[in-house]
Amino acid sequence: MTDDDSRYEAVRSRDGRFDGVFFFAVRTTGIYCRPSCPAVTPKRCNVRFFRTAAAAQGAGFRACRRCRPDAVPGSAEWNVRADVVGRAMRLIADGVVDREGVTGLAARLGYSPRQVQRQLAGEVGAGPVALARAQRAHTARTLLRTTGLPVTEIAFASGFRSVRQFNDTIREVYAHTPTEVRDAAPRSRRSAPGTGIPLRLAHRGPYQAGAVFDLLAREAVPGVEEVTGTPGVRVHRRTLRLPYGTGVAVVHERAHTPEPRGGTRPGGWLDARLLLTDPRDLTTAVHRLRRLYDLDADPYAVDARLATDPRLAPLVAARPGLRSPGAVDPLETAARVLTGAPEVERLVQRYGKALDAPSGSLTHLFPEPGVLAEAAAGTPLGTLAAALADGRLHLDPGADRDEARRVLSELPGITPAAVAALRARVLGDPDVTPPGTDLPEAWRPWRSYAVQHLYIAEELTA
């Protein structure tokens, strides 16, 4: 989608493959939509196109009440790109601007605030403040529709600095007051106190939930996470360490796919529930779950490239939309890679922080880097934890992938296989090949996904 005429054809055919990739706005109505919006297609002369919802909002358009353009999956482009814009978009989605401001975002990227503003505005049509504001509006809408929290609490939980700013933004984006947004939602959708925040984690195109849950079940660390139930209807539960508190995420395996509405099937969602000690962590928790389940991937692009290879074509046909799962805690993933399961469980029980209120079998958070650096001193895991604790190594969503690979490679005891695994799982690099494997250049930039197909087909050993 590199030109407006192509984008208009996607809108005219209500092509859900491009939901989240771009947005279109209608001059005569003042509304912006996702490409698969079921409303009557506007005339080409009345349509404008935007890379982000924030850019559409900045141009004075409000969100469509019918297609809910703020609820689409994120653009896969930002997870693929390793440049400053891709890194910035991942950090903004993780809530860094709300917590640290534009100055904090720029410091993490190694650029000045002015440079970050210029690059984002030039590429996506909105600066970091506008992008964070659009995200806050969506978080607020979720809390208004699904919880009974007082409106004032929702304002600050969403990241707004004042109730007035919150009220003005909700009116501008949704053409409703916060109270009207809440009243428009069915009361049956609203969660009871103490039961968590119900969510729909949207994905683009087909989604192989079974393969993701198989992996999570194999890796589950007792006390930190569990997978229960029978294949097809399993439930994944895990603890989360978050900036303001802790959380427990509950995600159901069954992927919901709505019927197409006159166009290409837009995708579906996973049902989830978040129990948070501080609702300010909602945005960050959702983003980390999306990374774990690889929900922002573009399966159409991945499958189209890999299916051209005779070796992969039957595997792609058997499992369209196979994902390359990520991670919610870099150190926890590193411990799985570097030590055996019994040792990881021992570390959790001995050094993990106990939850204030256990949730069934979930009792702990995985140990923090500083704690594990001391507890596992002299081991490869302890060395990696120390590098995370003292800032030599960054594995957050906005980390420089090349720099992280360099630092990991220089740490004693970290093998090339471990570096490759951490690049794919923690850094979300879509084009990683395990050492010793000879994967064709033609599979770029999706070789991490090809590896998942080969693992499942038992052509590679995990």
N, C-alpha and C positions, 0 to 999 in steps of 0.2 A: 504494500500500500504506500507507494511513493508519490502519487499524484492525486489531486482531488477528484478527477473523473473516475479513477479506479475506486476511490472511497465511496463515491456516490453510487456506483454499481453495487457495491457491497450493501449500502443502505437500501437501495431499491429491491434487492433480493433478500433483505432481512437476514444477512449472513452472520450468524452467531459466532463464527470463527474469529471475528474481529472485535468482539465485545472486550473492552479494556485496552485494545490496541489503539483505538482512536475514538473520538466522540464527535457527534455532529449537532449543530444548533440551528434553529429555524428563526430567521429574522422576524417573521410576521407574528410569531407567538411568544418569542422571548424564552424559549425552552430548549434545553439540550438533552440529548438522548444517547443510548447505546445503539450500535448499528442494527441490532435485531429487534428494535422497538416495533411492536405490532401496529402502531398507529398508521394512518394513511401517509404514504410517502410524500414529502413536500416537493415542490418544484425545485429544480436544480438552482435556479437563480436566487432562491431564498435560503440556501444552505451554506453554512460555514463549518469548517472542520478544525478540530483541536486535538493535540496530542494527549492532553490530560483534562480531567474534570476541573482542576484548579484553573486552567487557562480559560475554559468556557465560563466559569464563574467570574473570573476577572474581567471578562468581556461583557458582563452584565446579564448572563443567561442563568435561569434557574433550572433545577433538576426536574425531569419528567416524573410525574407521579405514577405513570403507568408502567414504564420499563425500569425504573429505579436504577439509573446509570451509575450511582455511587456504590452499588452492590455487585459490580462485575469483578471478575478476577483481575489481578494486576497484570500489566503488560509484561510478557515474558522477556521483552528486550532488556529490561533493567536487571534481571537476574543473569542474563547472558553476558552483558557488557562488563568489561573489567576497567573501563576508563572512569574518570572522575564523575561523570554524569550518572553512570550506572551505580557507582558506589554511593553517591549522594542520594539517589532515589531509594536505595535499600536502607540507608541510615534514617532517612526521613520516615519511611514506612515503619521503622522500628521505634519511632517516637523520640529521636535524638533532639530534634529542634524544640519539641515541647519541654524536654528536660534540661537541655544545655544551651538553647538558643542557636542563632545562626553562627555566632562566634565559635561555639563548641563544635558545630558541624564542620566548619571550615578547618578548625584545628585538627580534627580527626582525619580530614582529607589531605592536610598539608598544603592548603591554599589559603589565600586571604578571603574574607567574607565577600569582598567586591568581585573577586574572580569567580567564586562559586555562584553568586547572583547572576553574573553575566553569562556563564556557561549554561546554567539551568534555564534562564529566560530565553536564551538563543535556541536551545534544543527542544524544550518542552513547553515554552510559552508562559512559564510561571516561575517565580523565584521560590526559594525555600520557605519563606513565610506564607506565601499563598498556597503552596502545596501542603504545608502542615495545617493551614486553616481548613482546607477542603477535607483533610483527613479527620480533623476534630469534628467537623459538622457530621460526617458519617458516623463517627463514634457516638456522638450525642444522639443522633437519630436512633441508633441501635439501643442505647440505654433508655431512651424515652419510650420506645415501642415494646421493650421486653422486660423492663423492671418497674418496680414501684418506687424507686428512689426519688426523693424530692427533687424538683427541677433545679434548685440551687446547687445541690450536691452534684447533679449531672453536669452542670456547667463547668465546675472545677475538675471533676473526674475526666472530662473530655479534653482537658488541656487549656481551656479558656482562662484568661487572666481576670475577667470580671463577668458578672451576670449580664451587664449591658452589652458587652462584646458578644457574648453567647446569644442573647436574644436577637441582636442585629444580624448576626451571621445566619441563624436558623431562618429568619424571615427572608433574607436575601436568597438563600440557596433553595429553600423549599416553599416559599411563598405562604408560609404558615407560622404562627407563633409556636413556641415549644409545647404549650398546652394543647394546641390544635393538632400538632403532630402526634402527641400521645393519645388524644381522644380518637384519632382516625384509625388506630390499631385495634384489632380485636382483643378483647380482654382475655380471651383464652390463650393468647400468645404471651401474656405477661407472666413472668415467673413468680412463684411464691417466695417470700423471704427465706434466705438460707439455702435455696435450691440452685443457685447459680444463674448465670446469664445464658439463655438459649441462643444458639447461633446457627446460621447456615454458612458453611465454608464453601463458597462457590469455586468451581473449577471450569476450565475451558475444554470442550470436546469430551471424548471418551476417557474413562478413568479406571484403571485396573486396581481397584481397592484391595482385592484379595492378595495380590503380590506385595503390596505395601504392608498389610497387616501380617502376612507371613514373616516378613523381615522383622517387624517390630516384636512379634512374638518370640522369634529366635533370640533377639538381643535384650529382651526385657530383664532389667535388674531388679530383683526383689526389694521391696521397700520404696523404690523410686517409680517403678511403672509395672503395669500388668496388662495382659491381653486375655480376656475371658470370653466364653461363649463358643459356639460352633462356627466353622467357616461359612461366610456369607452374612452372618449376623453378629460378628464379634464386636467387642467393645474394648477400646484402648484407653487406659487411664494412666496418667502420669503427673508427677509433681513438677512445678515450674518455679525457678528462682527468678524474680522480676525486680525491676528497679525500685519499686516502692513497697514491695511485700512478697508474698508467696501465692501460689495458685495451684489448683488441681484442674487438669483438662480431661474431659470425657468426650471421646469421639467414636462414632458408630461406623462400622465398616460399610454398611449398605449405602451405595451411592445412588442418590435420587436423580433421575433424568426426566425433566418435563417433556411433554409432547411438543414437537415443533409447531410453531405458529406461522405457517405460510412461508418459512424460510429454512435455512440450514439449522439443524439442531444446535442450540447455543451451548450446551454443556449441562451441568447439574450441580449438586452440592453434597457435602457430608454433613450430617447433623452432629452438632457439638454442644457442649455445655461447659462454661468456665466458672469455677468457684474461686473468687479472688478475695484476699484479705484487704485489698485497696483497689477500688474501681478505676483509679488512674492508670492501672496497668493493663487495661483492656486492649488498647491499640497495640502495645508491644506483645502481649500474649497471643493475639490473633495473628500478627505478622510471623511470630516464631512457629506457630502451628502451620501456617501456610508454607513456610520453608521446610518444615519437617515432612509434610505430606506432598511437597512439590506441586502445590495447587495452581501456581501461576505459570506453569509450563505451557508451551504451545505444542500439543501433541500432533497437530496437523503438519507443522513444519518438521518436527522430529521424524514422524512416520514417513512423510513423503521422501525425505532424504535417505533414510535407512532402507526403505522398501525397494530402492533401485538396485540394491546389492543381492545377488542370487542367494548368498548365504543367509542373509537376514530377512529376506522377503517373507518366507513362511513363518518366521518367528513374529514378525510385525503383524502379519495377518491373523495369527493366533491370539496376540495380545495387543490390540491397538490401544494407544494411550498409556503404555507402560511408563511409570515414573521413575525418577532417580531421587530417592528420599534424601532429605537433609538432616539437620540436627537442631536441637533447642539449646544444648549445652556443649560447647566445644570440648571442654575438659572431660566430660562424661564420655563423649564419643572417642576421644583419644585414649581413655582408659580401656575401653572395649577393644580398641585396635591393638594396644600395646601389651595388655595383660589378659589372662584368661578370666572366664566368667566368675569362678570362685573368688579370685582376688578382688574383682570389682565389687562383688557383694560384701566382702570383708571390709573394704574401704568405706563403703556406704554405712555399714552398721557401726563402725568404729569412729569414723571421722565426719560423717555426714551430719548436717544440722537437722535435728528432729522437728517435725511440724508441731506447732502449738496444739493443733487438734488433728490427730490421725484421721485419714479418710479410708476406712476399710483396711486393706493390706498396705496402703501407701502411708509410710511413716516418716520418710526422710527426704531431704534435698541432697543432691550429690555434693561432696565436699568442695569448698571454694579453692581457687588456685593457691592462695597463700598457705592454707592449711595442708593441702596435699604436697606442696613443695617441701615442707618440713617433714611430713609423715613419710614420704617416699623418697627422701633425699638420697642421692647416689644412684637412683634408677632412671631409666629413660623417661618414665612418666613423671618422676619428681623434677627432672631437668626441664621438661616441657612446662610443667605447672609453674616452676620458678620463672621461666621466660614470660609466661602470661602474667604472673603477679607483678613482675618489675617493669612490664611494658616493652620488653624487647620483641615480643611476639604478639601480633594482633590477629585474632580469628573471629572478630565481630562481623556483622553483615556488610560493613563498608570497608573491610580490610583490603589492602592492596594484595592481590593474589600472587603476583610475582615476588613481592617482598616477603610475604608469608612463606612461600615455597623456599626461598633462599634461607630464611632463618631456620625453618624446620630442618632443612638439609644439613645445616651446620651443627645442629644439636647432637651431642653424642648419643648413640644408641637408637636414633630414629632412622629406620631403614627406608630405602626408596619406596617399598610397598606401603609403609605406613604414611609416608608423605602423600602418595597418590590417593590413598583412602581418605585422608583428611582433606585434601583438596576437593574431592568429589562430595563428601558428606558435609563437612563443616563450612567450606568456602563456597559450595554450590557451583563449582566449576563444571560446566556441561561437557567438557571435552578432555577428560582424563583417561589415560590408558595405564593399566597396571604394568610395572616393569616386567620385561620378558615377554610381553605380548606384542604381536605385530598386527595392529589394526590399520586398515587402509586409510590413507589421507582423504579418500572420497567420503568417509563417514563424518568428517568434520562438519560443523562444530558440535556434533552430538555423540561423541564416542562414549561418554559416561552412560548414556542411555543404551547404546549398543552393548556395553558391558553388562548391563542389567539383563538384557535379553539372553546373552550368552551364559550368564550365571544360572538363570532359570532353566535354560536348555541343557545345563550341565556340560557346556562346552568349555567353560572356565571354572576354576575352583575359587570360591570366595575366601 
